[in-house]
Amino acid sequence: MAQVFQYIFSGLSSGCIFALIALGFVIIARVTGVYNFAQGQYMMVGGMVMASTHTDKFPIAASVVLSVVVVALVAVLQERFTVSIVRDKVGVVGLAVISLGVGVLLEGLALIVWGKNARSIPSFEPGTFTLLGAHLDNQTLWIWGATLVSLVLMLVLFQRTTLGKAMRACALNPTAARLLGIRLDRMAILAFAIGGGLAGLVGAIALPLTSVSWESGVTVGLVGFIAAAVAGFDRPAVAVAAGLGLGVVENVAAGEISSSYRQLFVYGVLLVYLLVRDVLGEGGFVARVRLARASGGLRQRRRLRRAVSAGAGHVALARASGDRMRREPRWAMLLPLVLLTLMALAPLVLESGSQAMSAAIVILLSAVAATGLTLILGLGRMFSLGHAGLVLISGYTVAILTVNHAWNPWVALAVGVLLAVVGAFIIGWLTLRLQGFNLAIATLAIHLILLVFVTQATSFTGGERGIVGVPALKVFSLTTESQHDFYWITFVALLICLLVARNLTKSRVGRSLRAVGSEQDGASMLGVNAFRMKLMVFVIGGAMAGLAGGLWVFYLSLAAPENWGFALTISLVTYVVVGGLTNVYGGVVGAVVVGAVQYLVTSQTAGLGESSSEYEVLLNGAFLIIFLLIFRQGIAVALSVERVKGYVARIRRGKGALRGPTEGGPSAGPMVQTGTAGSAVAGASR
């Protein structure tokens, strides 16, 4: 029993960390409606500040206070310079992506300022104590005490004070809160300051029991998000209890089953919770089916779907979708075509074996995967953060089959793409009914589960070292052993993916999905099966990710976890956002622009002692924030000939400089706020 209590009490210490992170999630979401994906990085910054000040011989109390203040200030800056600017212009998902960009930016800054090495400090009070046979560090008491005090203070704030009730009113009914004289901007600043301060506090007091590095905020933030989601982002006490429970589950599972797979249990809890809630929860699948049966809606929808599939309703469906892609003039795609031409000419001017040629090949591989993600994010309006997991599935499949089993490279590549398609189908079937950021978190959890598996299953995947010695792929006289040959092979693969994506967006499936994005209820009444259409696009995007992963492993001759980790997910999302969610060429444009800028920056800073990954992380975060704030429809749309002519015409008329893209509408993409209320306001203004 002493060993069991050891696991439980150690789990409570970890659970307190998760609980305080979850409490910060709840406070910010409860007041502002923002699901702040940077909460885990807040803790990382607090831990780094604590470690730095301890090295400089600061008193412990001063170091803790400074950590809290610095992180609270960072949170306020995020609210002022990102959230407050676009709160009324983008939806919940858009705000979540901006906060994701802030988190990535903080990681890049931490990587440059503090480096890659993990840091830790001694306990505030050296020594241990015994509780029911469990031996615990005295620092545990600090963590337990901070969690208890923080929870009590937050409950008193929201339940007993006028200020707390005013903060709650801002999220429940912002319009009524304004009419009552409540300053929403001040309440938002206060919420972010409190949420950031709590993360800074836990980062400081947990540092003696853990270590902190630039990337440690991702895992902690995800587990904190799970606890906050269980609480519905509205109940602080439930969030704390859920965080404590997750900590105990993680430690007990690690002690009794396997410490190597401890994170799998937490991610598994997340997936089970989301899927069960979607099926059995309020407004879930079962409730929707019962409502449809009671109203006779299922029969009506089946009849309409048969009518649409037979040819009726195509005109109405095209009108519902806006059918912008079909009416768009050919010369509007000038920028993508110019970039594709330059990409075709690149091998003629770049030397084989040069750093520039290597960067160009990585850009091409990323563009193939990003084209699939453009379909998922833009056409399907599915906020997925697990696209790199499909790249990983294909890459490891090819490596295992060719190296361990001596398969023909072409057959291995075909099997790798096929398994990526199967994986996309299974993941999509399980998760695509989830809404908004729940889909993002579920797909991210699946990707992280895959990363844990390939890292720990050393006999099967080679562990951290990976699988080395993947043979070359030959296409006629071309071989992947030559960089120039490999470039042409990948370029042809990219053109095929673009052709498939372009035809898909102009097909009935594309019109149906644009209609669903514009008005899902109306599209459903026209007989559109939204889930089936989204699953189809998700699988096609997964096939492109599988093709990228298979080619990637032939280029590197290596399959390792670091090649397709969370950083690749962030990079792919950045490419799509920068290029343009609603443009079929958006992923390619973003990959070329962001990749070229990263290459130029890293080549110029190569002599300063920093590795390229530091600036790549920093630039990804900066690009995500800037383009969601300014060019929300991306470069491919903002710099089309049609847009440029409009900009020039406005300047000539003297109506000001460049403006951001028009908000709303069918082509606005999943990041932009849409809905019936916005349409009514627009109609009234006309």
C-alpha atoms as one frame of an Amber mdcrd trajectory, in Angstrom:
protein
   0.000   0.000   0.000   2.885   2.351   0.660   3.876   2.085  -2.987   0.311
   2.821  -4.114   0.166   5.888  -1.859   3.502   6.960  -3.301   1.994   6.913
  -6.775  -1.170   8.695  -5.647   0.525  11.520  -3.751   3.119  12.008  -6.466
   0.215  12.101  -8.917  -1.463  14.774  -6.821   1.663  16.905  -7.178   1.537
  16.548 -10.965  -2.218  17.020 -10.832  -1.819  20.336  -9.041   0.283  21.582
 -11.949  -2.402  20.481 -14.418  -5.093  21.966 -12.178  -3.546  25.435 -12.047
  -3.071  25.442 -15.823  -6.698  24.360 -16.241  -7.782  27.087 -13.829  -6.087
  29.660 -16.052  -7.881  28.218 -19.098 -11.222  28.492 -17.312 -10.705  32.059
 -16.109  -9.736  33.367 -19.551 -12.467  31.434 -21.372 -15.086  32.306 -18.749
 -14.538  36.025 -19.173 -13.420  36.483 -22.779 -14.592  33.331 -24.583 -10.996
  32.713 -25.750  -9.533  29.212 -25.486  -5.945  30.238 -24.923  -3.593  27.647
 -26.422  -0.603  29.616 -25.081  -1.413  28.727 -21.452   1.169  25.929 -21.329
   3.862  28.235 -22.732   3.010  30.736 -19.972   4.102  28.116 -17.455   7.289
  27.532 -19.426   8.122  31.251 -19.323   7.456  31.361 -15.575   9.790  28.417
 -15.009  12.517  29.984 -17.149  12.276  33.287 -15.267  12.462  31.408 -11.967
  15.528  29.445 -13.087  17.293  32.573 -14.365  16.659  34.622 -11.234  17.734
  31.732  -9.003  21.003  31.559 -10.921  21.448  35.273 -10.252  20.977  34.650
  -6.482  17.578  36.333  -6.170  15.630  35.568  -2.974  13.065  32.809  -3.506
  10.079  35.043  -2.747  11.314  37.716  -5.142  11.891  35.130  -7.873   8.373
  33.728  -7.508   6.797  37.186  -7.545   8.863  38.192 -10.562   7.809  35.034
 -12.426   4.149  35.791 -11.747   4.470  39.438 -12.791   6.436  38.724 -15.971
   3.999  36.071 -17.196   0.985  38.219 -16.291   2.515  41.036 -18.339   3.065
  38.655 -21.273  -0.591  37.596 -21.069  -1.789  41.214 -21.030   0.354  41.997
 -24.068  -1.195  39.038 -25.862  -4.690  40.301 -25.100  -3.941  43.886 -26.125
  -2.047  43.175 -29.336  -3.910  40.096 -30.637  -7.232  39.259 -28.973  -8.607
  42.797 -28.602  -7.862  43.549 -32.261  -9.729  40.616 -33.810 -12.203  39.521
 -31.124 -15.229  40.710 -33.132 -13.749  39.761 -36.513 -12.885  36.080 -36.212
 -14.610  33.154 -34.599 -13.613  30.951 -31.705 -11.309  28.856 -33.874  -9.562
  31.946 -35.255  -8.872  33.223 -31.742  -7.563  29.788 -30.768  -5.177  29.761
 -33.744  -3.881  33.232 -32.854  -3.208  32.049 -29.306  -1.460  29.012 -30.800
   0.742  31.426 -32.743   1.513  33.329 -29.544   2.535  30.071 -27.866   4.837
  29.157 -30.745   6.326  32.662 -30.685   7.047  32.301 -26.952   8.753  28.960
 -27.627  10.955  30.544 -30.277  11.906  33.423 -27.988  12.672  31.001 -25.142
  14.807  28.908 -27.465  16.862  31.933 -28.454  17.113  33.499 -24.971  17.563
  30.393 -22.804  18.712  27.733 -25.276  17.729  24.078 -25.666  19.027  22.703
 -22.349  16.479  21.905 -19.648  16.749  23.803 -16.357  15.856  23.051 -12.755
  16.574  24.359  -9.238  16.765  22.852  -5.729  13.683  22.689  -3.512  12.690
  25.857  -1.680  12.933  23.867   1.559  15.312  20.863   1.350  14.209  17.574
   2.841  11.321  15.113   2.675   8.306  14.117   4.732   6.331  10.883   5.056
   2.564  10.541   4.511   0.893   7.112   4.769   4.178   5.449   3.913   4.876
   7.689   0.908   8.080   9.735   0.934   7.549  13.171  -0.613   9.737  16.207
  -1.204   8.952  19.240   0.927   8.365  21.188  -2.289   5.158  19.167  -2.633
   3.620  21.171   0.214   4.269  24.400  -1.688   2.483  23.036  -4.753  -0.490
  21.695  -2.796  -0.815  24.907  -0.833  -0.612  27.132  -3.909  -3.315  25.092
  -5.645  -5.663  25.250  -2.660  -5.181  28.979  -2.109  -5.582  29.745  -5.824
  -8.830  27.773  -6.055 -10.321  29.418  -2.973  -9.393  32.897  -4.202 -10.902
  32.267  -7.653 -14.126  30.892  -6.167 -14.427  33.902  -3.890 -13.673  36.244
  -6.782 -16.334  34.861  -9.127 -18.997  33.961  -6.576 -18.723  36.621  -3.869
 -17.424  39.814  -5.432 -19.007  42.360  -7.759 -15.881  42.375  -9.897 -16.056
  38.631 -10.422 -19.725  38.764 -11.377 -18.969  41.545 -13.842 -16.226  39.399
 -15.370 -18.634  36.481 -15.802 -21.225  38.750 -17.402 -18.745  39.681 -20.145
 -18.737  36.141 -21.511 -22.400  35.314 -20.834 -23.856  38.399 -22.535 -21.339
  40.996 -23.788 -24.052  43.304 -25.135 -25.921  43.427 -21.837 -22.638  43.893
 -19.986 -21.842  46.949 -22.128 -25.305  48.393 -21.481 -24.692  48.005 -17.749
 -21.496  50.043 -18.065 -19.045  47.139 -17.741 -15.807  47.791 -19.624 -15.204
  44.590 -21.545 -11.643  45.534 -22.440 -10.706  46.025 -18.783 -12.310  42.728
 -17.763 -10.442  40.934 -20.571  -7.123  42.431 -19.455  -7.800  41.355 -15.881
  -8.748  37.807 -16.945  -5.597  37.360 -19.011  -3.479  38.822 -16.201  -4.946
  36.373 -13.678  -4.631  33.408 -16.054  -1.058  34.317 -16.896  -0.176  34.939
 -13.256  -1.448  31.490 -12.256   0.658  29.864 -14.986   3.701  31.859 -13.896
   3.104  30.775 -10.296   2.906  27.075 -11.139   5.944  27.367 -13.404   7.964
  28.829 -10.524   6.903  26.546  -7.659   6.921  23.325  -9.715  10.420  23.872
 -11.081  12.259  22.097  -8.205  10.270  18.894  -8.843  10.431  19.047 -12.628
  12.606  20.624 -15.263  11.699  23.271 -17.795  12.765  23.594 -21.426  11.553
  25.665 -24.339   9.141  22.933 -25.510   7.831  21.718 -22.146   4.696  23.864
 -22.305   2.976  21.846 -25.066   2.323  18.661 -23.090   1.363  20.432 -19.860
  -0.893  22.811 -21.760  -2.689  19.960 -23.503  -3.372  18.113 -20.242  -4.555
  21.378 -18.667  -6.863  21.863 -21.632  -8.310  18.384 -21.041  -9.104  19.260
 -17.431 -10.652  22.585 -18.442 -12.716  20.873 -21.163 -14.075  18.389 -18.619
 -15.199  21.416 -16.596 -16.836  22.978 -19.649 -14.468  25.949 -19.312 -16.891
  27.350 -16.767 -16.437  25.589 -13.411 -13.128  26.262 -11.626 -13.629  23.623
  -8.939 -14.367  20.905 -11.497 -11.321  21.947 -13.550  -9.085  21.603 -10.492
 -10.601  18.216  -9.606 -10.139  17.003 -13.180  -6.514  18.161 -13.189  -5.833
  16.313  -9.934  -7.499  13.189 -11.296  -5.458  13.247 -14.505  -2.254  13.597
 -12.488  -3.138  10.580 -10.347  -4.115   8.499 -13.393  -0.857   9.353 -15.142
   1.356   8.448 -12.169  -0.513   5.306 -11.135  -0.486   4.039 -14.727   3.220
   4.840 -14.999   4.001   2.971 -11.794   1.744  -0.041 -12.239   1.896  -0.471
 -16.028   4.727   1.376 -17.818   6.377   4.726 -17.303   7.356   4.834 -20.972
   3.739   5.180 -22.064   2.435   7.345 -19.218   1.320  10.122 -21.549  -0.730
   7.711 -23.626  -3.146   7.214 -20.762  -3.794  10.941 -20.416  -4.293  11.419
 -24.154  -6.521   8.352 -24.157  -8.676   9.928 -21.439  -9.019  13.020 -23.618
 -10.131  11.057 -26.678 -12.596   8.911 -24.743 -14.062  11.986 -23.051 -14.514
  13.916 -26.299 -15.971  10.977 -28.196 -18.340   9.907 -25.416 -19.526  13.484
 -24.925 -20.133  13.824 -28.651 -22.231  10.641 -28.676 -24.076  10.835 -25.351
 -23.773  14.458 -24.221 -26.262  17.280 -24.511 -26.688  18.043 -28.199 -24.660
  14.932 -29.057 -25.173  12.389 -31.810 -27.829  10.367 -29.963 -29.811  13.505
 -29.087 -29.626  14.744 -32.690 -30.831  11.418 -34.083 -33.747  11.294 -31.657
 -34.742  14.840 -32.549 -34.524  14.090 -36.267 -36.610  10.922 -35.914 -39.245
  12.735 -33.871 -39.585  15.461 -36.506 -39.394  13.146 -39.515 -36.217  14.888
 -40.600 -34.299  11.723 -41.456 -36.741  10.622 -44.147 -36.880  14.098 -45.628
 -33.085  14.342 -45.759 -32.780  10.906 -47.385 -35.243  11.904 -50.095 -33.386
  15.163 -50.711 -30.014  13.397 -50.885 -31.385  10.949 -53.463 -32.767  13.872
 -55.456 -29.461  15.735 -55.388 -27.466  12.640 -56.315 -29.890  12.058 -59.219
 -29.182  15.528 -60.590 -31.856  17.710 -59.017 -30.893  20.619 -56.847 -27.473
  21.290 -58.417 -28.436  24.841 -59.307 -29.679  25.543 -55.782 -26.564  23.934
 -54.330 -24.325  26.102 -56.496 -26.213  29.182 -55.358 -25.981  28.125 -51.715
 -22.237  27.635 -51.999 -21.636  30.948 -53.741 -19.597  28.941 -56.308 -16.824
  31.530 -56.155 -14.192  29.154 -57.479 -16.051  28.695 -60.795 -16.574  32.412
 -61.392 -13.033  33.449 -60.479 -11.060  34.765 -63.503  -7.995  32.787 -64.520
  -5.635  35.697 -64.097  -6.621  35.984 -60.422  -4.220  33.096 -59.744  -1.225
  35.019 -61.066   0.888  34.728 -57.892   0.573  30.913 -57.531   1.384  30.405
 -61.199   4.430  32.670 -60.955   5.659  30.757 -57.909   5.148  27.391 -59.615
   7.134  28.654 -62.594   9.967  29.787 -60.330   9.877  26.435 -58.557  10.215
  24.665 -61.912  13.249  26.796 -62.755  14.926  26.350 -59.348  16.973  23.229
 -60.253  18.502  25.115 -63.161  20.104  27.702 -60.868  20.669  25.779 -57.613
  23.701  23.555 -57.194  23.227  19.966 -56.100  24.365  19.437 -52.515  24.022
  23.103 -51.586  22.078  24.325 -48.582  19.712  26.217 -50.884  18.896  23.050
 -52.819  18.183  21.160 -49.590  15.886  23.972 -48.450  14.075  23.914 -51.809
  13.425  20.156 -51.514  12.072  20.511 -47.968   9.801  23.327 -49.193   8.485
  21.046 -51.959   7.815  18.177 -49.537   6.081  20.555 -47.135   4.009  21.969
 -50.007   2.705  18.488 -50.876   1.542  17.916 -47.291   0.250  21.504 -46.975
  -1.882  21.095 -50.105  -3.753  18.290 -48.356  -4.119  20.397 -45.220  -5.480
  23.280 -47.345  -8.326  21.011 -48.426  -9.012  20.009 -44.827  -8.819  23.483
 -43.279 -10.132  25.586 -46.146 -12.565  23.495 -48.160 -13.642  21.121 -45.387
 -13.432  23.766 -42.612 -12.028  21.168 -40.236  -9.469  22.530 -37.764  -7.077
  19.571 -37.619  -3.768  19.630 -35.771  -2.879  16.018 -36.512  -1.941  16.249
 -40.190   1.737  15.591 -39.456   0.687  12.317 -37.807  -0.419  11.025 -41.217
   2.961  12.037 -42.653   4.575  10.051 -39.821   2.470   6.933 -40.531   3.529
   6.805 -44.167   7.174   7.657 -43.495   7.630   4.944 -40.880   5.755   2.395
 -42.997   8.095   2.941 -45.943  11.184   2.788 -43.704  10.098  -0.395 -41.908
   9.133  -2.213 -45.108  12.242  -1.264 -47.102  14.885  -1.542 -44.362  13.568
  -4.311 -42.105  11.795  -6.413 -44.735  13.616  -5.484 -47.991  10.447  -4.559
 -49.886  10.548  -2.882 -53.277  10.575   0.921 -52.672   7.608   1.505 -55.012
   5.484  -1.132 -53.273   6.496   0.254 -49.870   5.531   3.771 -50.970   2.138
   2.551 -52.175   1.529   0.725 -48.877   2.637   3.806 -46.910   0.155   6.038
 -48.737  -2.556   3.392 -48.324  -1.983   3.182 -44.554  -2.102   6.981 -44.334
  -5.459   6.867 -46.143  -6.743   4.167 -43.776  -5.467   6.156 -40.807  -7.168
   9.311 -42.104 -10.427   7.409 -42.548 -10.340   5.987 -39.010  -9.314   9.291
 -37.413 -11.896  11.201 -39.455 -14.682   8.744 -38.705 -13.949   9.041 -34.987
 -13.361  12.791 -34.712 -15.034  14.767 -37.504 -18.303  15.069 -35.600 -16.432
  17.049 -32.967 -16.839  20.795 -33.185 -14.214  23.523 -33.603 -11.218  23.271
 -31.320 -12.347  19.899 -29.913 -11.471  18.401 -33.300  -8.102  20.181 -33.174
  -7.285  18.830 -29.719  -8.425  15.291 -30.585  -6.315  15.118 -33.737  -3.340
  16.637 -31.910  -3.687  14.016 -29.175  -3.651  11.240 -31.793  -0.479  12.703
 -33.324   1.189  12.873 -29.899   0.155   9.279 -29.187   1.850   8.205 -32.418
   4.988  10.125 -31.420   5.096   8.422 -28.026   4.669   5.024 -29.672   7.440
   5.421 -32.276   9.751   6.825 -29.593   9.191   4.020 -27.091   8.743   0.985
 -29.379  12.480   0.683 -29.972  12.396  -2.904 -31.285   9.912  -1.916 -33.984
  10.717   1.716 -34.859  14.257   2.225 -33.598  13.202   4.660 -30.858  14.826
   8.074 -30.774  17.507   6.948 -33.221  14.922   5.901 -35.793  15.364   3.631
 -38.800  18.441   4.325 -40.914  19.371   3.187 -44.411  16.220   3.621 -46.494
  17.142   2.689 -50.104  16.731   5.017 -53.064  13.590   5.271 -55.157  14.092
   5.124 -58.927  11.769   6.633 -61.548  12.939   5.790 -65.074  16.382   7.430
 -65.266  15.758   9.550 -62.143  16.813   8.467 -58.650  16.259   9.937 -55.219
  19.998   9.677 -54.552  20.458  12.787 -56.739  19.055  16.007 -55.307  18.131
  17.366 -58.735  16.368  14.138 -59.677  14.564  14.025 -56.356  13.457  17.634
 -56.836  11.806  16.793 -60.174  10.104  13.711 -58.736   8.652  15.730 -55.862
   7.670  18.611 -58.144   5.642  16.263 -60.357   3.988  14.812 -57.224   3.090
  18.351 -56.137   1.543  19.156 -59.530  -0.569  15.993 -59.335  -1.781  16.948
 -55.839  -2.645  20.472 -57.016  -4.563  19.096 -59.986  -6.569  16.778 -57.721
  -7.231  19.587 -55.242  -8.297  22.023 -57.966 -10.702  19.547 -59.559 -12.111
  18.637 -56.143 -12.876  22.252 -55.259 -14.722  22.709 -58.565 -16.656  19.449
 -58.259 -20.020  18.764 -56.660 -18.169  17.845 -53.452 -16.512  21.265 -53.412
 -19.821  23.049 -53.987 -21.461  20.965 -51.269 -18.756  21.742 -48.725 -18.827
  25.462 -49.508 -22.580  25.363 -49.028 -22.108  23.594 -45.686 -19.575  26.223
 -44.614 -21.893  29.055 -45.660 -25.102  27.659 -44.120 -25.015  24.082 -42.899
 -28.730  23.803 -42.125 -29.679  25.075 -45.575 -27.188  22.726 -47.261 -28.564
  19.839 -45.222 -32.074  20.679 -46.426 -30.721  20.398 -49.979 -29.716  16.839
 -49.170 -25.996  17.323 -48.462 -24.453  14.716 -46.153 -21.913  17.031 -44.510
 -20.148  14.289 -42.546 -19.638  12.093 -45.601 -18.326  15.002 -47.675 -15.930
  16.104 -44.916 -14.695  12.551 -44.408 -13.973  12.274 -48.134 -11.908  15.482
 -48.112 -10.133  14.407 -44.911  -9.120  11.123 -46.542  -7.906  12.838 -49.742
  -5.870  15.273 -47.631  -4.504  12.283 -45.726  -3.423  10.646 -48.977  -1.411
  13.757 -49.867   0.159  13.714 -46.403   1.039  10.042 -46.937   2.646  10.822
 -50.292   4.713  13.577 -48.646   5.787  11.245 -45.823   6.837   8.475 -48.198
   8.908  10.822 -50.351  10.336  12.506 -47.242  11.803   9.275 -45.905  13.423
   8.525 -49.285  15.056  11.951 -49.237  16.393  11.648 -45.676  17.114   7.883
 -45.840  15.911   8.023 -42.248  12.682   7.801 -40.250  12.937   9.437 -36.813
  10.369  11.041 -34.447  11.939  14.491 -34.686  11.307  14.621 -38.447   7.523
  14.663 -38.074   6.911  16.051 -34.598   4.637  18.816 -33.333   6.879  21.413
 -34.997   5.857  20.073 -38.422   2.180  20.439 -37.500   2.752  24.082 -36.620
   4.718  24.642 -39.827   1.961  23.146 -41.997  -0.735  25.231 -40.313   1.447
  28.302 -40.789   1.875  27.604 -44.506  -1.868  27.257 -45.028  -2.742  30.385
 -43.030  -0.062  32.485 -44.749  -0.886  31.208 -48.228  -4.650  31.321 -47.859
  -7.222  28.890 -46.500  -9.715  29.444 -49.315  -7.263  29.135 -52.195  -6.314
  25.733 -53.567  -2.740  27.002 -54.018  -2.580  28.445 -50.499  -0.432  25.688
 -48.998   2.094  25.947 -51.829   2.270  29.749 -51.671   2.678  29.665 -47.897
   5.346  26.950 -48.001   7.372  28.877 -50.585   7.052  32.284 -48.890   7.607
  31.106 -45.307  10.284  28.592 -46.323  12.181  31.209 -48.338  12.063  33.735
 -45.495  13.223  31.109 -42.991  16.094  30.083 -45.272  17.208  33.693 -45.744
  17.047  34.419 -42.010  18.807  31.233 -40.933  21.525  31.597 -43.567  22.213
  35.152 -42.418  22.382  34.119 -38.729  24.387  30.930 -39.272  27.534  32.500
 -37.854  25.898  33.711 -34.636  25.852  30.289 -32.998  22.101  29.648 -33.181
  20.664  26.666 -34.986  18.125  27.088 -37.740  15.343  25.511 -35.680  15.373
  28.442 -33.259  14.463  30.977 -35.904  12.096  28.606 -37.694   9.998  28.289
 -34.531  10.086  32.049 -33.952   9.113  32.874 -37.535   6.256  30.337 -37.546
   4.690  32.034 -34.534   5.215  35.505 -35.975   3.704  34.528 -39.345   0.635
  32.975 -37.695  -0.046  36.097 -35.651   0.636  38.662 -38.376  -1.433  37.003
 -41.077  -4.400  36.306 -38.829  -4.313  39.941 -37.736  -3.813  41.567 -41.146
  -4.205  39.230 -44.158  -6.756  36.723 -42.884  -7.388  35.355 -46.382  -3.681
  34.841 -47.087  -1.182  36.007 -49.653  -2.649  34.069 -52.574  -5.914  36.011
 -52.272  -4.605  39.320 -50.935  -2.067  39.640 -53.768  -4.240  38.348 -56.610
  -4.498  40.654 -59.592  -8.122  41.396 -58.767  -7.253  42.466 -55.206  -4.248
  44.518 -56.281  -6.363  46.388 -58.806  -8.878  47.134 -56.052  -6.123  48.409
 -53.751  -4.754  50.675 -56.479  -8.220  51.998 -57.285  -8.892  52.861 -53.623
  -5.547  54.619 -53.309  -6.230  56.654 -56.450  -9.618  57.657 -55.066  -7.855
  58.784 -51.887  -9.727  56.384 -49.627  -6.723  55.222 -47.652  -4.112  52.536
 -47.724  -4.501  48.796 -47.869  -7.287  47.243 -45.874  -7.716  43.721 -44.628
  -9.904  41.200 -46.402 -13.664  41.347 -46.266 -15.001  39.451 -43.291 -17.609
  36.708 -43.437 -18.999  35.063 -46.512 -18.642  31.568 -47.840 -14.999  31.949
 -48.746 -13.911  33.424 -45.453 -12.634  30.102 -44.166 -12.919  28.469 -40.759
 -11.027  31.208 -38.935 -13.506  33.976 -39.747 -16.652  34.545 -37.777 -19.837
  33.718 -39.655 -23.427  33.140 -38.702 -27.007  34.313 -39.016 -26.582  37.244
 -36.666 -23.752  38.672 -38.744 -25.797  38.172 -41.914 -28.758  39.988 -40.395
 -26.601  42.949 -39.407 -25.077  43.070 -42.882 -28.542  42.973 -44.441 -29.799
  45.738 -42.175 -26.841  47.941 -43.059 -27.597  47.486 -46.752
